[in-house]
Amino acid sequence: CGIQWDSHPFSPGNEVCYDSIGCFSDSEPRAGTAIRPLKILPWNPEKIGTCFLLYTNKNPNNFQILLSSDPSTTEASNFQTDKKTRFTIHGFTDKGDESWLVDMCKNMFEVEEVNCICMDWKKGSQTTYTQAANTNVRVVGAQMKYPDNTIFPLQSNYSCSPSQVHLIGHSLGAHVAGEAGRKTPGLGRITGLDPVQANFEGTPEEVRHDPSDAGFVDVIHTDLAAVLNISDFGVKQQVGHLDFFPNGREEMSRFRKNALFQIVDLDGIWTSSFASSQTWDFVACNYLRSYRYYSESTLNPNGLTEYPCACYRDFESNKCFPCPDEGRPQMGHYADRFAGKTREEQQQFFLNTGDSSRFARWRYGVSVTLSGRTATGQIKVALFGNKGNTRQYNVFNIQDFHIEFDADIDVGTTEKVKFLWNNNVVNPTLSKVGAAKIIVRSQEMTCSQVDLRKEKKYKTE
């Protein structure tokens, strides 16, 4: 963006320094370790070419460039000093004016007045993985904080408290946010969208995205490595105050690769033959799912409710519903509303989502105590409420059953339960079955329950 930087020659200790943002070395734990075997120094800021693209409610479709070296660009822009500022930071091989980043800002404008700044460091990300991840990330993170750079002048010149700044980083962008957070005392929030694993998983906190980087750090984990038979893209370890694992996250079941093979896999993404293939389209679609979860969550304040659980297997076995007394967080934009978000211990949460562009789901638990003779066959249940009705869901234990399901609609206040039994035999003399009691639990409840009595509240067929 036309910014000139002065560099100093390498020192004997393999270090490079740039005016205003500091010095960077290739010493441990940044390089020369089992996880980061290759030693390399970062590009200068001018070569990386970081730009800050401002969108606001007044200019949702066209960005205004903010230059940290020229405060007048901020003064002449639509930047709102009394509003929260959210930065969106892209990852490896991506760029700051991609439609998904702009769409994320537009969804924010639907629900709040906000400064949405898309950080563009495409020149620094569109290179070999090691160059981008091990070193360029550090420079870009430093550009956000040091005196005369982005967050600092917002704080000093415009009375913008760091507590009102939220960094949202995807892939390598999550680690950029971590670098910036470590240099910005009092930073309000960092959201990591699939923080990339290679060269970061298992490293010390000073190297990677972690809970100490901001007052509140939340992370959404998805993955597609098991599908492509390559190394995991996103970190598996918990790296936030709240770590969300929608659909349990894919697990790498066949093999794991060492650090060098991980680098080869990721560098392959940037070769022209791979980048232009249908495989890259598939990678982009799936690895961007964490962004899509976040973006949709902005417009669905209660549609991505997460549940605390020891593991996804327990969640699928109906061991984690309805909730603890303190409630549950929403994955994505509204995660910071959760009262217990910054406990001492890190917390992990699970939920199921839809598999299309509409990811929101509402979880219900239904327990039925049957009356009548012992019977066989099939039972279905559907909920009716003041906001809509669910489809019919199958229940398998026909005598005294409990089912949990994720509906694609919020029924609101439950008004009726439709209970259907089919014994698969056409014979009017055979046994008849009714429901003595039906209990419905919804995610909006704490741990209370609705007892729907037979004669008033449900229908059997």
N, C-alpha and C positions, 0 to 999 in steps of 0.2 A: 504493500500500500504506500510505497514511496518513502518509507522511513529509512534513514541511514544510520548504521551502527558502526562503532569503532571496535576493532578486535585487537587483542594483544597476542604476540607470538606464543607458541607452546612453551610452557615451562618444562624443566627437566623431568618433572613428575607427571608428564602426560596430562596437562591441564590447559584449558583455554578459557580466557576471560573476555567478557563483552561489557562495555560501559553500560551502566544503568541496571543491568540484570545480574551481574556477578560472574563467578567462575565455576567451571564444570570439569571434573576429572574423570578418568577411567579407572579409578581405584576401587577396591571392594567397599561396599557390597554392590556397587553399580555395575561392575564388570569383573571379569577374571574369576568367576565362581562357577560351580557346577551348573547352576541355573542360568547364568549369564556368561558363558565361556568366552565370547568374543569381546575384545577391547576396541572401543571406537569412541570418538569424540563428536560432539554435536556440531551441526552446521551453524553458521552465524545467522542471527535473526533476519538479516536482509534476504538471505537465500531462502529461508523458510517463508518469509513474506506474510506473516500473520495479519489478518484484517478483522475488524469488528463491525458487523453489519447490524444496524439498529432497526428493529420493527417496533411500532407502537400501535395503539388503537387508532391513531390518526393516520398512520401509513402502514396498513397491514399487508399491502401487496408489493411495496417498493422499499428497499432498504436505504438507509442513510449511513454512509461510512463514517465511523468515529476513528480519529487518529490520536493515539495517546500522546504523540509529540506535538499536537496542535489542539489545545483546549477549545479553540474557537469552533471546531467541528462539532463539539458537544453543545456548545452554547447556541449554535445555529440550528440544532436538530430538534426533534420532538421529544427528546429525553425529558422524563417527568421526575423531578427531584423528590417528590413526595410519594412516589410509588415504588413497589418492590421491583427489583431488577433480576431477571432470570437469564443466565447465559446457557446456550445450547452449544455443545462442543462435539464435533464429529470425530470419527476414528480413522483407522488405517485405510488408505486409498480413497477416502471420501473427500468431500468439499463442503464448504459452509453455505453455499447457496442451493444445495439439493432441496428438492421439494419436500422431503419428509421433515426437514428442520423448519422450513417455512410453515408447513401445515401444523407443526407442533405449536408455533407461535400463534397461529390463527385460532386454534382451539382455546388457547389461553385467553385471547381477546373476547371469546364468547362468554367467559365467566368472570373476568377481572380486568381492571385497568393495570397495565404492567409494561415495563420496558423489557423487551425480549431481544437479546443480542446474540446473533449467530456468529460464533467464532470460526473464522476460516483460516486453516493452516494447511491447505491442500498441498502446497509445494513440499512441505516437511513431511506429509503423510504418504505422498505418492512416490515412494522410494523403497529400498529394501526394508524388510521388517525390522531388522536389528537397528538400522540407522534411525528409523522412525520411533521405535519403542524404547530403546536403551538411552537415547540421547536427545533427539529432537523434542520429545515429550517434555523433557526437563526445561528446555529453553522456552517453549510455548507457555508452560505453567508459570515460569518466572516472569514472562512478559505481562501477565495479568496482575502482578502485585507490586513489583519493585517501584520505588519513587519514579515519578514521571511516566508510569504505565497505567493500565486501564482501571483497575479497582481503586488504586491509591488516589488518583485525582477525583474520582467520583466521590470518595470519602472526604477528601480535604477541600475540594473546590465547591462541592455541591451538597455538603452535609449529609451524604448518604452513608448510613451506618452499614458496616459489613454484615451485621445481623440481618439486614434486609436484602442480602445478595444470595442467590440460589444458583449453583452450578450444576448443570445436567449434562453428563458426559456419556457418550456411547463408545464401547470398545476401548481403543486407546484413549479416546476423549475422557473416559472416566479417570484414567491415571493422570491426564493433564489436569483435571479438576483437583485430584489429590495433591499434585505438585503445587498448584495455586493455593489450595487450602492450607498447606503446611506453612506457607509464607504470609498468610492473611489471618492474624489473630482475630477471633470473634466472628469469623465467617458463619453465616446462618445455617446453610444447608448445602449438602452435595448429594445428588442422586446419580448412582452408577447404573447404567443400562448395559448389562453384559460386559463388565470389565474384562478385558482380554486376559487369557491365562498365560500364554507363552512369555517367558522372561519375567513374570510377575508372581505367579502362584508359588507360595512358600518362601518368598523373599521377606526381609525385614520390613517393618512398617514404614521406614523412611524411603523405601523404594516404590511401594505400591499404594493404591487407594486403601484407606482404612478408617475406622471410626474416629480417630483423633484429628482428622483433617478438617472437621467442621463441628458446629454445635449439634447437628443432626445429620447422620449419613444413612441413607436407605439405598438398597440395591435390588435390582430385578435380574434374576438368573434364568436364562434360557440357553439352549444349545442344540446343535445339529450334527455334532461330530460323529455320532453313531450311525447317522444316515450316510455321510460321505466317506466313512472309514478313514478319517484323518484325525489328527490331534484335536483335543477339546479346544474350542475357541474361547469360551467364557470360563472364569475362575469357578472352582467348585467350593472353595473354602468360604466361610462367612467373613465378609470384609466391611460390614456396616453395623450400625446399631440394630437395624431391622433388615433381614435378608429374606426376600420373597422368592419362592420357587413355584411358579405357576405350572400346573400339570406335572409336578414332581421333577421337571427338568430331565432331558434325555441323559442317559448314562452311557459311558463308553464301556461296552461289555467285552470287546474282543481283545484289545491290546492297548498298551500305552507306549508312547515313544519318548526317547530322551530329548534333552533340550535342543541338540543340533537338528534332529529330525523335525521337531516342531517348527524351527526357524525355516527349514526347507519347505515344509507344507505351506506356511504363511507367505513366504517369498513367492511361492508359486502362484498365489492369487494375483500378484502384480505383473506376471508375464503376460504378454499380449495374447498368447494362444489360450490361456486360461481365462483371462479377464473378458474375452469376447465370446466365450462359450456359453451354452445354456447352463452349464454347471455354475458359473458365476452368477447368473440370474437367480438360480435356486438358492445359492449362498446368501445373496443380497436380500431376497425375500424372507428367508427364515431367520437370518442373524439380525435383521431389523425388527423382528417381532417384539423385542423388549421395548423399542421405541414406540411401536404401535400400541402395545399395552399402555404405556404411559400416556400417549396422546389420547386414546379413548377414555382413559380414566378421568381426564380433565372434564369430560362431558357427562360422566356417570359417577356422581359422588358416592354411590353406595353399591355399584355393580361389580366391584372386584374385591370383595371382602375376603381377607386371609384369615387362616385359623392356625393357632400355635399347635405344633405337633412334633413329636420326636423324629418322625420320618414320614415320607409320603405313603409308605405301606400302611402305617397306622391310620393316616388320614383316609385312605381308600377303604379301610376296614371299619370305618364309622366310629373311631375312638376319640375323635377330636371335636365333636359338635354337641351342643350349640356353641359354647364359648366359656371363657373364664369370666369372673365377675367384673373385671376391669374392661371388658369388651375386646374388640378386635380392630386391627388397623385396616385401612383401605390401601391396596397396592397402588402406587403411582402418585399422582398429583397431590392427593389429600392425605398422604401417609403422615404428614407432620401434625395432623389433628389428633393422633392417637396419644392418649394421656401418658401411657407408659413407654414412650418411644425411646427414651434415653436412659434406661436402667443400666446398672453396672455391667450385667451380663449381656452378651449379644443374644439376639432372639431370631428364630427362624419361623417362617410361616408358609402355609401351603394353601392352594385353591385350584379348582379346575376352571378352565375358560372354554369359550366356544372356539372352534377351529377355523373360523372365517373372519371377516373384517369386524364382525360384531362379537367381541370377546366377553362382554359382561354376562355374568350368571348370578343367580340368586339361589342359595342353598336352603333346602327345607328338609326337616326330619319328620316322618310320619310313623306313628306307632298305632297299631290296631289290635284290639282284643276281640276275638271272634266269639259269637254265640251260635248255638245250634250244634248239630252232630259233626263228628269228625268227617272231613271231606277232602277230596283231592281236586286238582284242577289248577286254574290260573286266576290270580287276583290282580286287578289293576286299580290304581288310585289316581285321581286328578284333583287339583285344588282350584277353587273359585274364589275370587276376591273382588274388592271394589276397584282395582286397577286392571284386572284381566284374569284369564284362566290359563292353567298349564295344560299341556298335553297329558295323556295317560301314561303312567309309569308302572312297569311290572314289579310285582312282589313275589318272592319265591317261597318263603316259609308260610304256609297257608293257615297254620293254627294260631300262632301268636307272633306277629311279625313286626319288624322295624325296618324302615328304608330311609336312606338319605339320597337326595338327588339334586342336581344342579339345573334349575329351570332357566329357560332363556327369556323369562319375563318376571317382573316383580308384581305379584298379585295384590300387593298392598295388604289391607286387613282381610284375613281369611274369613269368608262368610259361609262356605259350604265345601264339603269334601264328597266327591263322587267316588263311590266304592262299587266295583264291578267284580262279580265272580262268574267264571265259566268252568263248569265241571267236565266239559268236553263230551257230555253224553246227553242226548235228547231223550229225557224220560221224566215226566212231571212227578213221578212217585219217589224219585230219589231225594236224598237229603237236601235241606235248605240251609243256607248260611246267612247270618247277619253279623253286624258289628256291635258289640256291647259298648265299646268305648274307642274313640279315635282321638289321639293327641297329636297336635301339629306344632312343631317348633320352627321358627324362622330365624334368619340371621340377624334381624333387627332386635330380637329379644335378647335379654341378658341371659338368664338361665330359667326364666319363667316358661310357662307352657299354656297352650290353649286346649281346653278339654271340650270337644265338640260332641254333644250328646245326640244319640240316635234319632230321637223323635223330632228334633228341631234343626239340627245343624248339618246333617249329611243325608245323602241320597244313596240307596243301594239299588242295583239292577241285577 
